Amino acid sequence: MAQRWIATDFGTELDNLELVEADVPAPGPGEVTIEVRAAGVNPADRKHLAAGPDPDRSRLPLPIGYEVAGVLSAVGPDTEIATGGGAVGDEVIAYRVSGGYASALTVPAADVLAKPAALDFPAAANLLLVGTTAAELLDVTGVRPGETVLLHAASGAVGVSVLQQARLMGVRVIGTAGESGADVVRRFGGEPVRYGPGLEDRVRALAPDGVHAAIDAVGTDEAIDVSLTLVAPDRFVTIAAFERAQRDGLRIISGKFPASQAFRDRNRARVIELAASGQLVVPVARTFPLSEAVAALELLRGGHPGGKLALLPDA
């Protein structure tokens, strides 16, 4: 038996979350079982619980969590993980799985990759969702070495990954942040600029020759309006302002979109290689016991956890 979190009903207020005991099925062909050592905590986990306009109640109870790191405890017949091989005892990362808030789970081997020894489990469990999202953001804007990007919410989890990957590309990043986030932006290679009234003027002062692309990871009207005064619409992308993007015909990416899924799958190995070599860091602010997942989600909802959060199965 394993412990896992489920949502017994739709809603993002966390009232319907329960920690339950559950059987872990033995892996069949093309599957592996992972003893979870850490589960990543992401805003997408809460969004997954939202009902939407026409909720499909047959999906209940909902499993929670998209990415984990752990150790293989069983491997199905004639099965290899995505990076090849895979034996009991191997340390792995699993990304875009269903039900990662668990002490163990059986998942498709195609979603499992070898974990670099250089990464601890909490960092590994938080690597791929933000890392591949950041890679896609840079890709769709078409940024090239020597160009300047305006990045909104630069001190957040996705922003920090964008900063590091842009630096490796030779791309300059001006990143919006509050006072507490300015040092984070500098630490990871960006130039902080305070958001709020006068943002456009402050960006123009920092980039008198212009900004080539803009990336929005916060979803505010200010972020979008300022971006579109500085760059062409085809060089702007958001991961947060769904309604505004759909209404105004702006580019948006999401792990729900097939094109985004395909890109992120193609880039998983590269993101892992960057982390293994120390070129991509995952700042982990805090870990919680698995039994305190609600507290972790509440901290995340506050908007300023100071880094990634991870759940560790209770002893």
Contacts in CASP RR format, 6 or more apart in sequence:
PFRMAT RR
TARGET T0000
AUTHOR 0000-0000-0000
METHOD contacts of the structure
MODEL  1
MAQRWIATDFGTELDNLELVEADVPAPGPGEVTIEVRAAGVNPADRKHLA
AGPDPDRSRLPLPIGYEVAGVLSAVGPDTEIATGGGAVGDEVIAYRVSGG
YASALTVPAADVLAKPAALDFPAAANLLLVGTTAAELLDVTGVRPGETVL
LHAASGAVGVSVLQQARLMGVRVIGTAGESGADVVRRFGGEPVRYGPGLE
DRVRALAPDGVHAAIDAVGTDEAIDVSLTLVAPDRFVTIAAFERAQRDGL
RIISGKFPASQAFRDRNRARVIELAASGQLVVPVARTFPLSEAVAALELL
RGGHPGGKLALLPDA
1 21 0 8 1.000
1 22 0 8 1.000
1 23 0 8 1.000
1 24 0 8 1.000
2 21 0 8 1.000
2 22 0 8 1.000
2 23 0 8 1.000
2 24 0 8 1.000
2 102 0 8 1.000
2 103 0 8 1.000
2 104 0 8 1.000
2 105 0 8 1.000
3 19 0 8 1.000
3 20 0 8 1.000
3 21 0 8 1.000
3 22 0 8 1.000
3 102 0 8 1.000
3 103 0 8 1.000
3 290 0 8 1.000
3 291 0 8 1.000
3 313 0 8 1.000
3 314 0 8 1.000
4 19 0 8 1.000
4 20 0 8 1.000
4 22 0 8 1.000
4 63 0 8 1.000
4 99 0 8 1.000
4 100 0 8 1.000
4 101 0 8 1.000
4 102 0 8 1.000
4 103 0 8 1.000
4 105 0 8 1.000
5 17 0 8 1.000
5 18 0 8 1.000
5 19 0 8 1.000
5 20 0 8 1.000
5 63 0 8 1.000
5 64 0 8 1.000
5 99 0 8 1.000
5 101 0 8 1.000
5 102 0 8 1.000
5 290 0 8 1.000
5 293 0 8 1.000
6 17 0 8 1.000
6 18 0 8 1.000
6 20 0 8 1.000
6 61 0 8 1.000
6 62 0 8 1.000
6 63 0 8 1.000
6 64 0 8 1.000
7 16 0 8 1.000
7 17 0 8 1.000
7 18 0 8 1.000
7 49 0 8 1.000
7 60 0 8 1.000
7 61 0 8 1.000
7 62 0 8 1.000
7 64 0 8 1.000
8 16 0 8 1.000
8 17 0 8 1.000
8 18 0 8 1.000
8 60 0 8 1.000
8 61 0 8 1.000
9 16 0 8 1.000
9 60 0 8 1.000
10 16 0 8 1.000
10 49 0 8 1.000
10 50 0 8 1.000
10 51 0 8 1.000
10 52 0 8 1.000
10 55 0 8 1.000
10 57 0 8 1.000
10 60 0 8 1.000
10 62 0 8 1.000
11 49 0 8 1.000
11 50 0 8 1.000
11 51 0 8 1.000
12 46 0 8 1.000
12 47 0 8 1.000
12 49 0 8 1.000
12 50 0 8 1.000
14 46 0 8 1.000
14 294 0 8 1.000
14 297 0 8 1.000
14 298 0 8 1.000
16 49 0 8 1.000
17 64 0 8 1.000
17 293 0 8 1.000
17 294 0 8 1.000
18 61 0 8 1.000
19 290 0 8 1.000
19 291 0 8 1.000
19 293 0 8 1.000
22 102 0 8 1.000
24 33 0 8 1.000
24 104 0 8 1.000
24 105 0 8 1.000
24 106 0 8 1.000
25 106 0 8 1.000
26 33 0 8 1.000
26 74 0 8 1.000
26 76 0 8 1.000
26 106 0 8 1.000
27 33 0 8 1.000
27 74 0 8 1.000
27 75 0 8 1.000
27 76 0 8 1.000
27 79 0 8 1.000
27 106 0 8 1.000
27 109 0 8 1.000
28 76 0 8 1.000
28 77 0 8 1.000
28 79 0 8 1.000
29 76 0 8 1.000
29 77 0 8 1.000
29 78 0 8 1.000
29 79 0 8 1.000
30 76 0 8 1.000
30 78 0 8 1.000
30 79 0 8 1.000
30 108 0 8 1.000
30 109 0 8 1.000
30 110 0 8 1.000
31 76 0 8 1.000
31 79 0 8 1.000
31 106 0 8 1.000
31 107 0 8 1.000
31 108 0 8 1.000
31 109 0 8 1.000
32 72 0 8 1.000
32 74 0 8 1.000
32 75 0 8 1.000
32 76 0 8 1.000
32 79 0 8 1.000
32 81 0 8 1.000
32 86 0 8 1.000
32 92 0 8 1.000
32 106 0 8 1.000
32 107 0 8 1.000
32 109 0 8 1.000
32 112 0 8 1.000
33 72 0 8 1.000
33 73 0 8 1.000
33 74 0 8 1.000
33 75 0 8 1.000
33 104 0 8 1.000
33 105 0 8 1.000
33 106 0 8 1.000
33 107 0 8 1.000
34 68 0 8 1.000
34 70 0 8 1.000
34 71 0 8 1.000
34 72 0 8 1.000
34 73 0 8 1.000
34 92 0 8 1.000
34 94 0 8 1.000
34 104 0 8 1.000
34 105 0 8 1.000
34 106 0 8 1.000
34 107 0 8 1.000
34 112 0 8 1.000
35 70 0 8 1.000
35 71 0 8 1.000
35 72 0 8 1.000
35 73 0 8 1.000
35 103 0 8 1.000
35 104 0 8 1.000
36 68 0 8 1.000
36 69 0 8 1.000
36 70 0 8 1.000
36 100 0 8 1.000
36 102 0 8 1.000
36 103 0 8 1.000
36 104 0 8 1.000
36 105 0 8 1.000
36 313 0 8 1.000
37 68 0 8 1.000
37 69 0 8 1.000
37 70 0 8 1.000
37 71 0 8 1.000
37 121 0 8 1.000
37 125 0 8 1.000
37 312 0 8 1.000
37 313 0 8 1.000
38 68 0 8 1.000
38 69 0 8 1.000
38 70 0 8 1.000
38 121 0 8 1.000
38 122 0 8 1.000
38 124 0 8 1.000
38 125 0 8 1.000
38 287 0 8 1.000
38 310 0 8 1.000
38 311 0 8 1.000
38 312 0 8 1.000
39 65 0 8 1.000
39 67 0 8 1.000
39 68 0 8 1.000
39 100 0 8 1.000
39 101 0 8 1.000
39 102 0 8 1.000
39 125 0 8 1.000
39 290 0 8 1.000
39 310 0 8 1.000
39 311 0 8 1.000
40 65 0 8 1.000
40 66 0 8 1.000
40 67 0 8 1.000
40 68 0 8 1.000
40 100 0 8 1.000
40 122 0 8 1.000
40 125 0 8 1.000
40 126 0 8 1.000
40 129 0 8 1.000
40 308 0 8 1.000
40 309 0 8 1.000
40 310 0 8 1.000
40 311 0 8 1.000
41 126 0 8 1.000
41 288 0 8 1.000
41 293 0 8 1.000
41 296 0 8 1.000
41 297 0 8 1.000
41 300 0 8 1.000
41 308 0 8 1.000
41 309 0 8 1.000
41 310 0 8 1.000
41 311 0 8 1.000
42 65 0 8 1.000
42 66 0 8 1.000
42 67 0 8 1.000
42 126 0 8 1.000
42 129 0 8 1.000
42 130 0 8 1.000
42 157 0 8 1.000
42 300 0 8 1.000
43 300 0 8 1.000
44 66 0 8 1.000
44 129 0 8 1.000
44 255 0 8 1.000
45 64 0 8 1.000
45 65 0 8 1.000
45 66 0 8 1.000
45 101 0 8 1.000
45 297 0 8 1.000
46 297 0 8 1.000
46 300 0 8 1.000
46 301 0 8 1.000
48 62 0 8 1.000
48 64 0 8 1.000
48 65 0 8 1.000
48 66 0 8 1.000
49 62 0 8 1.000
49 64 0 8 1.000
63 98 0 8 1.000
63 99 0 8 1.000
63 100 0 8 1.000
63 101 0 8 1.000
63 102 0 8 1.000
64 99 0 8 1.000
64 100 0 8 1.000
64 101 0 8 1.000
64 293 0 8 1.000
65 97 0 8 1.000
65 98 0 8 1.000
65 99 0 8 1.000
65 100 0 8 1.000
65 101 0 8 1.000
66 95 0 8 1.000
66 96 0 8 1.000
66 97 0 8 1.000
66 98 0 8 1.000
66 99 0 8 1.000
66 100 0 8 1.000
66 129 0 8 1.000
67 93 0 8 1.000
67 94 0 8 1.000
67 95 0 8 1.000
67 96 0 8 1.000
67 97 0 8 1.000
67 100 0 8 1.000
67 125 0 8 1.000
67 126 0 8 1.000
67 127 0 8 1.000
67 128 0 8 1.000
67 129 0 8 1.000
68 93 0 8 1.000
68 94 0 8 1.000
68 97 0 8 1.000
68 100 0 8 1.000
68 102 0 8 1.000
68 105 0 8 1.000
68 125 0 8 1.000
69 91 0 8 1.000
69 92 0 8 1.000
69 93 0 8 1.000
69 94 0 8 1.000
69 115 0 8 1.000
69 119 0 8 1.000
69 121 0 8 1.000
69 122 0 8 1.000
69 124 0 8 1.000
69 125 0 8 1.000
70 91 0 8 1.000
70 92 0 8 1.000
70 93 0 8 1.000
70 94 0 8 1.000
70 115 0 8 1.000
70 121 0 8 1.000
70 124 0 8 1.000
70 125 0 8 1.000
71 89 0 8 1.000
71 90 0 8 1.000
71 91 0 8 1.000
71 92 0 8 1.000
72 81 0 8 1.000
72 86 0 8 1.000
72 87 0 8 1.000
72 88 0 8 1.000
72 89 0 8 1.000
72 90 0 8 1.000
72 92 0 8 1.000
72 112 0 8 1.000
73 88 0 8 1.000
73 89 0 8 1.000
73 104 0 8 1.000
74 88 0 8 1.000
74 106 0 8 1.000
75 86 0 8 1.000
75 87 0 8 1.000
75 88 0 8 1.000
75 109 0 8 1.000
76 109 0 8 1.000
79 86 0 8 1.000
79 109 0 8 1.000
80 86 0 8 1.000
80 109 0 8 1.000
81 90 0 8 1.000
81 92 0 8 1.000
81 109 0 8 1.000
81 110 0 8 1.000
81 112 0 8 1.000
81 113 0 8 1.000
81 114 0 8 1.000
82 109 0 8 1.000
82 110 0 8 1.000
82 111 0 8 1.000
82 112 0 8 1.000
82 113 0 8 1.000
82 268 0 8 1.000
82 269 0 8 1.000
83 113 0 8 1.000
83 114 0 8 1.000
83 269 0 8 1.000
84 114 0 8 1.000
86 92 0 8 1.000
86 114 0 8 1.000
90 114 0 8 1.000
91 114 0 8 1.000
91 115 0 8 1.000
91 117 0 8 1.000
91 121 0 8 1.000
92 112 0 8 1.000
92 113 0 8 1.000
92 114 0 8 1.000
92 115 0 8 1.000
93 112 0 8 1.000
93 113 0 8 1.000
93 114 0 8 1.000
93 115 0 8 1.000
93 124 0 8 1.000
93 125 0 8 1.000
93 127 0 8 1.000
93 128 0 8 1.000
93 272 0 8 1.000
94 100 0 8 1.000
94 107 0 8 1.000
94 111 0 8 1.000
94 112 0 8 1.000
94 113 0 8 1.000
95 111 0 8 1.000
95 113 0 8 1.000
95 128 0 8 1.000
95 129 0 8 1.000
95 132 0 8 1.000
95 268 0 8 1.000
96 111 0 8 1.000
96 129 0 8 1.000
96 261 0 8 1.000
96 264 0 8 1.000
97 105 0 8 1.000
97 107 0 8 1.000
97 108 0 8 1.000
97 111 0 8 1.000
98 107 0 8 1.000
99 105 0 8 1.000
101 290 0 8 1.000
101 293 0 8 1.000
101 311 0 8 1.000
102 290 0 8 1.000
103 290 0 8 1.000
103 313 0 8 1.000
103 314 0 8 1.000
113 268 0 8 1.000
113 269 0 8 1.000
113 272 0 8 1.000
114 272 0 8 1.000
115 121 0 8 1.000
115 124 0 8 1.000
116 124 0 8 1.000
116 272 0 8 1.000
116 275 0 8 1.000
116 276 0 8 1.000
117 276 0 8 1.000
118 275 0 8 1.000
118 276 0 8 1.000
118 277 0 8 1.000
118 278 0 8 1.000
119 127 0 8 1.000
119 275 0 8 1.000
119 276 0 8 1.000
119 282 0 8 1.000
121 310 0 8 1.000
121 312 0 8 1.000
122 284 0 8 1.000
122 287 0 8 1.000
122 308 0 8 1.000
122 310 0 8 1.000
122 312 0 8 1.000
123 275 0 8 1.000
123 281 0 8 1.000
123 282 0 8 1.000
123 284 0 8 1.000
123 308 0 8 1.000
124 275 0 8 1.000
124 282 0 8 1.000
125 310 0 8 1.000
126 157 0 8 1.000
126 282 0 8 1.000
126 284 0 8 1.000
126 308 0 8 1.000
126 309 0 8 1.000
126 310 0 8 1.000
127 271 0 8 1.000
127 272 0 8 1.000
127 275 0 8 1.000
127 280 0 8 1.000
127 282 0 8 1.000
128 264 0 8 1.000
128 268 0 8 1.000
128 271 0 8 1.000
128 272 0 8 1.000
130 157 0 8 1.000
130 158 0 8 1.000
130 159 0 8 1.000
130 160 0 8 1.000
130 161 0 8 1.000
130 282 0 8 1.000
130 308 0 8 1.000
131 158 0 8 1.000
131 161 0 8 1.000
131 165 0 8 1.000
131 271 0 8 1.000
131 280 0 8 1.000
132 263 0 8 1.000
132 264 0 8 1.000
132 267 0 8 1.000
132 268 0 8 1.000
132 271 0 8 1.000
133 158 0 8 1.000
133 161 0 8 1.000
133 239 0 8 1.000
133 253 0 8 1.000
133 255 0 8 1.000
133 264 0 8 1.000
134 158 0 8 1.000
134 159 0 8 1.000
134 161 0 8 1.000
134 162 0 8 1.000
134 164 0 8 1.000
134 165 0 8 1.000
135 165 0 8 1.000
135 263 0 8 1.000
135 264 0 8 1.000
135 267 0 8 1.000
135 270 0 8 1.000
135 271 0 8 1.000
136 253 0 8 1.000
136 260 0 8 1.000
136 263 0 8 1.000
136 264 0 8 1.000
136 267 0 8 1.000
137 158 0 8 1.000
137 162 0 8 1.000
137 215 0 8 1.000
137 217 0 8 1.000
137 237 0 8 1.000
137 239 0 8 1.000
137 253 0 8 1.000
138 149 0 8 1.000
138 162 0 8 1.000
138 165 0 8 1.000
138 166 0 8 1.000
138 169 0 8 1.000
138 171 0 8 1.000
138 215 0 8 1.000
139 263 0 8 1.000
140 237 0 8 1.000
140 251 0 8 1.000
140 253 0 8 1.000
141 149 0 8 1.000
141 213 0 8 1.000
141 214 0 8 1.000
141 215 0 8 1.000
141 235 0 8 1.000
141 236 0 8 1.000
141 237 0 8 1.000
142 213 0 8 1.000
142 235 0 8 1.000
143 149 0 8 1.000
143 166 0 8 1.000
143 169 0 8 1.000
143 171 0 8 1.000
143 212 0 8 1.000
143 213 0 8 1.000
144 169 0 8 1.000
144 171 0 8 1.000
145 169 0 8 1.000
145 170 0 8 1.000
145 171 0 8 1.000
146 170 0 8 1.000
146 171 0 8 1.000
146 172 0 8 1.000
147 171 0 8 1.000
147 172 0 8 1.000
147 212 0 8 1.000
147 213 0 8 1.000
148 171 0 8 1.000
148 172 0 8 1.000
148 173 0 8 1.000
148 174 0 8 1.000
148 207 0 8 1.000
148 209 0 8 1.000
148 210 0 8 1.000
148 211 0 8 1.000
148 212 0 8 1.000
149 166 0 8 1.000
149 171 0 8 1.000
149 172 0 8 1.000
149 173 0 8 1.000
149 174 0 8 1.000
149 211 0 8 1.000
149 212 0 8 1.000
149 213 0 8 1.000
149 214 0 8 1.000
149 215 0 8 1.000
150 173 0 8 1.000
150 174 0 8 1.000
150 175 0 8 1.000
150 176 0 8 1.000
150 203 0 8 1.000
150 207 0 8 1.000
150 211 0 8 1.000
150 213 0 8 1.000
150 214 0 8 1.000
150 215 0 8 1.000
150 226 0 8 1.000
150 227 0 8 1.000
150 230 0 8 1.000
150 231 0 8 1.000
151 159 0 8 1.000
151 162 0 8 1.000
151 163 0 8 1.000
151 166 0 8 1.000
151 173 0 8 1.000
151 174 0 8 1.000
151 175 0 8 1.000
151 176 0 8 1.000
151 214 0 8 1.000
151 215 0 8 1.000
151 217 0 8 1.000
152 175 0 8 1.000
152 176 0 8 1.000
152 195 0 8 1.000
152 214 0 8 1.000
152 215 0 8 1.000
152 216 0 8 1.000
152 217 0 8 1.000
152 218 0 8 1.000
152 219 0 8 1.000
152 220 0 8 1.000
152 223 0 8 1.000
152 227 0 8 1.000
153 159 0 8 1.000
153 176 0 8 1.000
153 177 0 8 1.000
153 216 0 8 1.000
153 217 0 8 1.000
153 218 0 8 1.000
153 219 0 8 1.000
153 223 0 8 1.000
153 240 0 8 1.000
154 160 0 8 1.000
154 162 0 8 1.000
154 163 0 8 1.000
154 173 0 8 1.000
154 175 0 8 1.000
154 176 0 8 1.000
154 177 0 8 1.000
154 184 0 8 1.000
154 185 0 8 1.000
154 190 0 8 1.000
154 192 0 8 1.000
154 217 0 8 1.000
155 177 0 8 1.000
155 178 0 8 1.000
155 180 0 8 1.000
155 181 0 8 1.000
155 182 0 8 1.000
155 184 0 8 1.000
155 185 0 8 1.000
155 192 0 8 1.000
155 306 0 8 1.000
156 184 0 8 1.000
156 217 0 8 1.000
156 306 0 8 1.000
156 307 0 8 1.000
157 307 0 8 1.000
157 308 0 8 1.000
158 217 0 8 1.000
158 239 0 8 1.000
159 217 0 8 1.000
160 184 0 8 1.000
160 188 0 8 1.000
160 281 0 8 1.000
160 283 0 8 1.000
160 307 0 8 1.000
161 280 0 8 1.000
161 282 0 8 1.000
162 173 0 8 1.000
162 215 0 8 1.000
162 217 0 8 1.000
163 173 0 8 1.000
163 175 0 8 1.000
163 185 0 8 1.000
163 188 0 8 1.000
163 189 0 8 1.000
163 190 0 8 1.000
164 188 0 8 1.000
164 189 0 8 1.000
164 274 0 8 1.000
164 279 0 8 1.000
164 280 0 8 1.000
164 281 0 8 1.000
165 274 0 8 1.000
165 280 0 8 1.000
166 172 0 8 1.000
166 173 0 8 1.000
167 173 0 8 1.000
167 188 0 8 1.000
167 189 0 8 1.000
167 190 0 8 1.000
168 274 0 8 1.000
168 279 0 8 1.000
172 190 0 8 1.000
172 191 0 8 1.000
173 189 0 8 1.000
173 190 0 8 1.000
173 191 0 8 1.000
174 190 0 8 1.000
174 191 0 8 1.000
174 192 0 8 1.000
174 193 0 8 1.000
174 203 0 8 1.000
174 206 0 8 1.000
174 207 0 8 1.000
174 211 0 8 1.000
175 185 0 8 1.000
175 190 0 8 1.000
175 191 0 8 1.000
175 192 0 8 1.000
175 193 0 8 1.000
176 192 0 8 1.000
176 193 0 8 1.000
176 194 0 8 1.000
176 195 0 8 1.000
176 199 0 8 1.000
176 218 0 8 1.000
176 223 0 8 1.000
177 184 0 8 1.000
177 185 0 8 1.000
177 192 0 8 1.000
177 193 0 8 1.000
177 194 0 8 1.000
177 195 0 8 1.000
178 192 0 8 1.000
178 194 0 8 1.000
178 195 0 8 1.000
179 194 0 8 1.000
180 304 0 8 1.000
181 192 0 8 1.000
182 192 0 8 1.000
182 194 0 8 1.000
184 283 0 8 1.000
184 306 0 8 1.000
185 191 0 8 1.000
185 192 0 8 1.000
186 192 0 8 1.000
188 281 0 8 1.000
191 206 0 8 1.000
193 199 0 8 1.000
193 202 0 8 1.000
193 203 0 8 1.000
193 206 0 8 1.000
194 202 0 8 1.000
195 222 0 8 1.000
195 223 0 8 1.000
196 222 0 8 1.000
199 222 0 8 1.000
199 226 0 8 1.000
200 226 0 8 1.000
200 229 0 8 1.000
200 230 0 8 1.000
203 211 0 8 1.000
203 226 0 8 1.000
203 230 0 8 1.000
204 210 0 8 1.000
204 230 0 8 1.000
210 230 0 8 1.000
211 230 0 8 1.000
211 231 0 8 1.000
212 231 0 8 1.000
212 235 0 8 1.000
213 231 0 8 1.000
213 235 0 8 1.000
213 236 0 8 1.000
214 227 0 8 1.000
214 228 0 8 1.000
214 230 0 8 1.000
214 231 0 8 1.000
214 235 0 8 1.000
214 236 0 8 1.000
214 237 0 8 1.000
215 236 0 8 1.000
215 237 0 8 1.000
215 238 0 8 1.000
216 223 0 8 1.000
216 224 0 8 1.000
216 227 0 8 1.000
216 236 0 8 1.000
216 237 0 8 1.000
216 238 0 8 1.000
216 239 0 8 1.000
216 240 0 8 1.000
216 241 0 8 1.000
217 238 0 8 1.000
217 239 0 8 1.000
217 240 0 8 1.000
218 240 0 8 1.000
219 238 0 8 1.000
219 240 0 8 1.000
219 241 0 8 1.000
219 244 0 8 1.000
220 241 0 8 1.000
221 244 0 8 1.000
223 238 0 8 1.000
223 241 0 8 1.000
224 236 0 8 1.000
224 238 0 8 1.000
224 241 0 8 1.000
224 244 0 8 1.000
224 248 0 8 1.000
224 250 0 8 1.000
227 236 0 8 1.000
228 236 0 8 1.000
233 249 0 8 1.000
233 250 0 8 1.000
233 251 0 8 1.000
234 251 0 8 1.000
236 250 0 8 1.000
236 251 0 8 1.000
237 250 0 8 1.000
237 251 0 8 1.000
237 252 0 8 1.000
237 253 0 8 1.000
238 244 0 8 1.000
238 245 0 8 1.000
238 250 0 8 1.000
238 251 0 8 1.000
238 252 0 8 1.000
238 253 0 8 1.000
239 252 0 8 1.000
239 253 0 8 1.000
239 254 0 8 1.000
241 250 0 8 1.000
241 252 0 8 1.000
242 252 0 8 1.000
242 254 0 8 1.000
244 250 0 8 1.000
245 251 0 8 1.000
245 252 0 8 1.000
246 252 0 8 1.000
253 259 0 8 1.000
253 260 0 8 1.000
254 260 0 8 1.000
255 261 0 8 1.000
255 264 0 8 1.000
271 280 0 8 1.000
274 280 0 8 1.000
275 281 0 8 1.000
275 282 0 8 1.000
282 308 0 8 1.000
283 306 0 8 1.000
283 307 0 8 1.000
283 308 0 8 1.000
284 307 0 8 1.000
284 308 0 8 1.000
284 309 0 8 1.000
284 310 0 8 1.000
285 305 0 8 1.000
285 306 0 8 1.000
285 307 0 8 1.000
285 308 0 8 1.000
285 309 0 8 1.000
286 296 0 8 1.000
286 299 0 8 1.000
286 305 0 8 1.000
286 307 0 8 1.000
286 309 0 8 1.000
286 310 0 8 1.000
287 309 0 8 1.000
287 310 0 8 1.000
287 311 0 8 1.000
287 312 0 8 1.000
288 295 0 8 1.000
288 296 0 8 1.000
288 309 0 8 1.000
288 310 0 8 1.000
288 311 0 8 1.000
288 312 0 8 1.000
289 311 0 8 1.000
289 312 0 8 1.000
289 313 0 8 1.000
289 314 0 8 1.000
290 311 0 8 1.000
290 312 0 8 1.000
290 313 0 8 1.000
290 314 0 8 1.000
291 314 0 8 1.000
292 311 0 8 1.000
293 311 0 8 1.000
296 309 0 8 1.000
296 311 0 8 1.000
299 305 0 8 1.000
299 309 0 8 1.000
300 309 0 8 1.000
END
